[in-house]
Amino acid sequence: MENDIDVVIYTDGACLKNPGPGGYAAIIKRGDKEETVSGAFRLTTNNRMELMAVISALNHLGEEEGLSITIYTDSNLIVEAFNKNWIWNWEKQNWKKKEGDRVLNVDLWKKLLALSNRHLIDFVWVKGHSGIKENEICDKIARKLAAESMLLPDINYEEEQALLHSFMPQKIVDTKPISNIYEDFQISNFHIRLQSDEEQKNYILLVKSTNSYLYANFDKIEFNDLSEIMMLIKDKLK
């Protein structure tokens, strides 16, 4: 490690399907000390796992500030977001790209930006599976964790995916539609269920409150803020 670099971090994320079960890992080297952080989720994306690897490594450094850090990642998106100033432009434009498209994974980009502002970080791209020992180790850990059973939910991702389509024409019904359960989880005080028809060609978002159900067929549309959707759903379910 060079004398003027306080910390060197190697990261990698993996998804067995994209989206699907995913894992991440980071190796943190500081002087003679080496530590590994890792984790996995039941439903996520490859980009989210790449971001989580970096976020977890920086979080592991605690409350220290002003460290000189080099981060090696095979995520070209992360490297260019910082080296080409994209991330600061996204923040100024309320997390939208020049073309007006919404930036994906805003929750993680915000966390990464806040953590990176504490330090002097050099993001370096490395080619995946190119024989760099630490990155190969991170990849193996990430894939192994992603293949485990009983993984935790990536809550922000699952919430957004479930609610992304909720501006379809909706109505309250008193009985539960008969269909196959695809996902079943909680958001705040609401029970969220993702269901499919018998042929699994159509997916339904189901939000349960007391004895009523709000449901919507999937149809991807743009929205500005997830909280706006939640407010509308809560209002309809009063």
SVG drawing of the C-alpha trace seen along z (x, -y; Angstrom):
<svg xmlns="http://www.w3.org/2000/svg" viewBox="-66 -21 71 43">
<polyline fill="none" stroke="black" stroke-width="0.4" points="0.0,0.0 1.4,-3.4 2.3,-5.7 -0.2,-8.4 -3.2,-6.0 -4.9,-5.3 -7.3,-2.6 -7.6,-0.3 -11.0,1.3 -11.8,4.1 -15.5,4.7 -17.8,6.8 -21.5,7.6 -23.3,10.5 -26.9,11.5 -27.8,15.0 -30.6,13.6 -31.0,9.9 -33.2,9.2 -33.0,12.1 -31.1,13.3 -27.9,11.2 -24.9,10.8 -22.0,8.4 -18.6,8.3 -15.7,5.9 -12.2,6.4 -10.9,3.5 -7.1,3.1 -5.7,0.6 -2.0,0.9 -1.4,4.5 -5.1,5.0 -7.5,6.7 -11.3,7.1 -14.2,8.4 -17.8,7.2 -20.6,8.9 -24.3,9.5 -27.1,10.8 -30.8,10.2 -33.6,12.4 -34.6,10.1 -32.3,7.3 -30.2,6.3 -26.6,6.6 -26.1,2.8 -27.6,2.6 -25.2,5.2 -22.2,3.4 -23.4,0.2 -24.0,2.0 -20.5,3.4 -19.0,0.0 -21.5,-1.5 -20.9,1.3 -17.1,0.9 -17.3,-2.8 -19.8,-2.3 -17.4,0.1 -14.9,-2.7 -17.1,-4.4 -17.2,-8.1 -13.7,-8.9 -13.4,-11.6 -10.7,-12.8 -9.2,-9.4 -7.4,-8.9 -9.1,-5.9 -8.7,-3.9 -11.7,-1.7 -11.3,1.0 -14.6,2.1 -15.6,3.7 -18.7,1.5 -18.1,-1.0 -21.3,-2.8 -19.9,-3.6 -16.6,-4.7 -18.0,-7.0 -20.7,-8.3 -17.9,-9.9 -15.1,-10.4 -17.4,-12.1 -19.3,-14.0 -22.6,-12.3 -23.6,-11.8 -23.4,-15.5 -25.4,-16.4 -28.0,-13.9 -28.3,-15.4 -28.7,-18.9 -31.4,-17.7 -33.4,-16.0 -32.0,-12.6 -32.9,-12.8 -30.6,-12.3 -30.1,-14.9 -32.7,-13.1 -35.2,-13.5 -35.2,-9.8 -35.3,-8.9 -32.0,-7.6 -32.3,-4.1 -31.4,-3.1 -31.6,-6.6 -31.7,-5.3 -28.3,-3.7 -26.7,-6.6 -27.7,-9.0 -26.1,-6.9 -22.9,-6.4 -22.7,-10.2 -23.0,-11.1 -20.4,-8.5 -18.0,-9.5 -18.2,-13.2 -16.4,-12.4 -13.3,-11.2 -10.9,-11.7 -11.8,-8.7 -10.2,-7.5 -12.6,-5.1 -10.7,-2.7 -12.2,-0.4 -10.9,3.2 -12.0,5.8 -14.1,8.5 -12.6,12.0 -9.2,10.7 -7.2,12.5 -7.1,9.7 -7.1,11.8 -9.1,9.6 -11.8,9.0 -12.0,12.7 -12.5,13.4 -15.2,10.8 -17.0,12.3 -16.9,15.8 -18.3,14.6 -21.0,12.6 -22.2,15.5 -22.0,18.0 -24.1,15.7 -26.7,15.1 -27.2,18.9 -28.1,19.3 -31.7,19.8 -33.7,17.6 -32.2,14.3 -33.4,10.9 -35.5,8.6 -33.9,5.6 -36.7,3.6 -36.3,0.4 -36.0,2.3 -39.0,4.5 -41.2,1.6 -40.4,-0.4 -41.0,2.6 -44.3,3.4 -45.5,-0.2 -44.0,-1.3 -47.1,-0.3 -49.8,-1.5 -51.2,-4.3 -53.2,-1.9 -57.0,-2.2 -57.7,-0.8 -60.6,0.2 -61.4,1.5 -62.7,5.0 -63.9,6.9 -62.6,10.4 -59.1,11.5 -58.6,12.4 -57.9,16.1 -54.3,16.3 -50.8,17.6 -48.8,15.8 -45.6,14.4 -44.2,12.2 -45.6,11.5 -44.2,8.9 -44.9,5.9 -44.5,2.1 -45.1,0.1 -48.6,1.1 -49.6,2.5 -49.5,6.1 -48.2,6.1 -48.8,9.2 -47.7,9.7 -49.9,12.2 -50.1,13.7 -52.9,15.2 -53.2,18.9 -51.0,18.7 -48.6,16.3 -48.9,13.9 -50.3,11.0 -49.1,9.8 -51.2,8.0 -50.2,5.6 -52.4,6.2 -52.3,3.9 -54.3,5.1 -55.7,2.9 -58.2,4.4 -60.7,6.3 -60.3,4.4 -57.8,4.9 -56.5,2.3 -55.2,4.0 -53.6,2.9 -52.4,4.7 -48.8,4.1 -48.1,1.3 -44.7,-0.5 -45.0,-4.3 -42.9,-7.2 -43.4,-8.7 -41.5,-11.4 -41.4,-10.1 -42.3,-6.8 -43.9,-8.6 -46.5,-10.2 -47.6,-6.7 -47.8,-5.6 -49.9,-8.6 -52.4,-7.9 -52.6,-4.2 -53.1,-5.0 -55.8,-7.6 -57.7,-5.0 -57.4,-2.4 -58.8,-4.6"/>
</svg>
